Amino acid sequence: MIHNDIKSILISEEKIAETTQKLADMINKDYEGKEILLVIILKGSLVFASDLMKKINCRMKVDFMQASSYGASTTSSGIINIKKDLDNDAAGKNILIVEDIVDSGNTLASLKRELLTRNPASLKICTLLNKPDRRISSVDIDYSGIEIPDEFVVGYGLDFNEDYRNLPYIGILDPRVYAKVK
């Protein structure tokens, strides 16, 4: 059972829902009367983005990007690989990037630089989790949910080697699980 691989629950379902509502309230205020292009970073952000977008009440279009710097590891390789790009034209759009976690910042800083070359009207970033102790690349986060310690977390969309995304909470993965991969 996947719950047995969790050392402890870091963030409950209730706290996630409360944080998601708080972020949506800020977004609704800032984008009142505007349309946004919600750019969901796959795969980890899908669960958070799904809940967040149901609470945003301005006009929006939704698109996806997929980038990775982890693979089957617990640390970023520093090499960004864009696996899926936007289907929509970003020029003139109010882009809101939705990310599950900002860790090293490498992936997000790269994606932001790339999207800014496409001449959006604005570009902001929303993340559920912020792990500043691991930051390598500087990244401005406009809507930051919960600051977390330097632990390897899974659940609510976050994974280790494609597992644990379906947990309804965010938990700290037991190190014995990823020690096998090293």
N, C-alpha and C positions, 0 to 999 in steps of 0.2 A: 504494500500500500504506500502511495507516494507521501502521505502525511508522516510516515515514520522516518522519512529522510530530512524532516524539518527539525532543526535544533530548537527553535522557538519562533513563535508568531511575533513579528515586529509591529505589524499594522493590521488591525482588525477590519472586517468588512464594513463595520459601522463608521470607523474613522476614515476609510477610503471614500465612502459615500458622502460624508460630511465635507471632506476636503474637495471632492469633485464639485459639490454644490457651491462652495466658496469660490473656487476658480471660475465656474460658470457665471456667477454673479458679477465678478470683476470684468469678465469678457463681455457680458451683456451690456454693462455700463459703458465700457470703452468703445464698443462697436455699434452702439445704438444708431439705427438709421443707415447702417452700412452693410454691405455684403462682404463676406469673407470666403476665402478659399482655404478650407481646412486641409492641411497636408499632414496626413497620418503616417508616421514612420513605422513601417512593418518590421517585424511581426509583433514585437512586444507591446507596442502602443495600442493595438487594436481593441483590447478590452476596455482600457481607460478611455480611449477616444469614443467608443460606442456609448459609454455612460455619459461622458461629457457632452457630446453633441445633442443628446436628448434634452439637455438642460439649457442649451444656448437657443435664444429665441430671435436671433436676427437671421436674415437670409444667408444661406451658405451653399457652397458647392464643396464636394469632398473629393480628394484625390489622395494618392498613396505614393510613397517613395520607400525603397528598401535599400538600406546600406548596412554594412557590417564591418566590425574591426575585431571581433572576438573569436568566432569559430567555436571550437570545443575547448575553450579556455576560460579562466576566470578573470583574465586581464586583457586589456586592449592591446592589439598588435601594433597599433599606430598607423596601420595601412588601411585606408578606407576603400571599400569596394561598393560602388553603386550597382545594385542588382536590378532595381526597377526604378524608372524615372517617371515623372509626372506625365499624365495624358493631356492635361489642360495647359494652355498658354498662361504663364505667370505674369506677363506684362500687364501693368496697370491694376493688378489685383491686390487686395489686402490679404496677405498670406499669414496664416496662423499655423505654425508648425506644432504638432502635438507629439510629445515624446513621453515615454514611460519613465525613463531615468536619465539624468545627466550625471555621468560618472567622470571619465577622463576629460570629456568635452571634445575629444578629437573628432568623432563622427559628426556631431552637431555643428561644430565650427566649420567643418568642411562643407556640410550641406548648406549652411547659411551663406558661406562665400559663393557657392554655386548658384543658389537661388537669387542672390543679389545681382548676379550678372544678367539675370533675366528681366530686370527693370520692373519689379513689383511696385505698387503704390506705397505699400508698407510691408514690413516683415517682423513678426513677433513670435516669441517662443513660449509655449506652455508645457510644463513638465509636472508629472505627479510627484516624482521623487528627485531630490537633489542631494548628491553626495560630494560636497565641496572638498573634503579631505583628499580625494583622488584626482582633483582637477589638474590637468596638464595644459590644456588649451583654454584660453580665456573665452568665455561665452556669456553674453548678457541674457538672463532669463527674465522675461516680462511677467510671467505668471508661474510662480513656484509653489508647489503644494507642500510637501513634507521633507524637511532636511533629515537625512538618515546617517548613521555612523558608517564607517568603513567595514561593512560586512557584505558577504555575497548573498544577495536576496533573490528570491524566486516567488512566483505566484502572481495572480491577477495580470497575466500576460507575460510576465518576465520568466525567462527560462534558464536552464543550464542544459546545453546540448539538446535543445528542443523539448525537454521535459519540464513539467511543473507549471506550465502556463495556465492550466485549468484550476489551480487552487484559488479559492474565493478570497483569500487573505494574502498578505505579503509576509513571507517567512524567511528566516535566516537558514540557509542550506547547511546541513551538517557537513563539516569539512571532510569527513570520511568518504562522502560521495564523490567529491571532485578530486580527492587525493589519488583515486584510482586512475584518473585520466592523465595525470602529470607524468 
